[in-house]
Amino acid sequence: MADDDRLAALEQRVTELEARLQQPAATGPNTAPESEVLWALEGLRARVDEPGAVLLVGHVRLPDGRSAQWQEAAETEDLLGADWADGSDALAALGHPVRLRLLQQVLSGVATVHELTQTEGVGTSGQVYHHLRQLASAGWLRALGGGRYEVPVARVVPLLAVILGARR
């Protein structure tokens, strides 16, 4: 590279660094500019008229190698007008700390009932089977046979979205 090209490249890099220093310092967990932090929200706003919509989206690589990619959106009016009781069974299945611990273990790669019963705080094997039945009947788990379970790929991102929402 010629000296003139190297000097021009260096000047460009210095100019970019100086421009970054002129921007206000970011605070909190997100340090990217607001337009980058809220990219999904801005995309949703560009596509949906008021009163708005809710979008859940995610891409997850699980320890067992499966990939979960999922997106669902619903307009605000549809959500507010729906019968929320229709989802009560799915939500109720998540309403027990042992069931949440079991789901977390399964997503982390623990797949057999024997392994799950070794998890601290889940109770006896009979109690574990009871919780697994509840989770399976609500669609959060699928029995694979031979005492093995998995979270269906279509439920991975919604489950993680519920967990994320519960943090608020």
Stockholm file with secondary structure:
# STOCKHOLM 1.0

chainA/1-168         MADDDRLAALEQRVTELEARLQQPAATGPNTAPESEVLWALEGLRARVDEPGAVLLVGHVRLPDGRSAQWQEAAETEDLLGADWADGSDALAALGHPVRLRLLQQVLSGVATVHELTQTEGVGTSGQVYHHLRQLASAGWLRALGGGRYEVPVARVVPLLAVILGARR
#=GR chainA/1-168 SS CCHHHHHHHHHHHHHHHHHHHHSCCCCSSCCSCHHHHTHHHHHHHHHCCTTCEEEEEEEEECTTSCEEEEEEEEEHHHHHHSCGGGGHHHHHHTSSHHHHHHHHHHHTTCCBHHHHHTSTTSCCHHHHHHHHHHHHHTTSCEEEETTEEECCHHHHHHHHHHHHHHTC
#=GC SS_cons         CCHHHHHHHHHHHHHHHHHHHHSCCCCSSCCSCHHHHTHHHHHHHHHCCTTCEEEEEEEEECTTSCEEEEEEEEEHHHHHHSCGGGGHHHHHHTSSHHHHHHHHHHHTTCCBHHHHHTSTTSCCHHHHHHHHHHHHHTTSCEEEETTEEECCHHHHHHHHHHHHHHTC
//
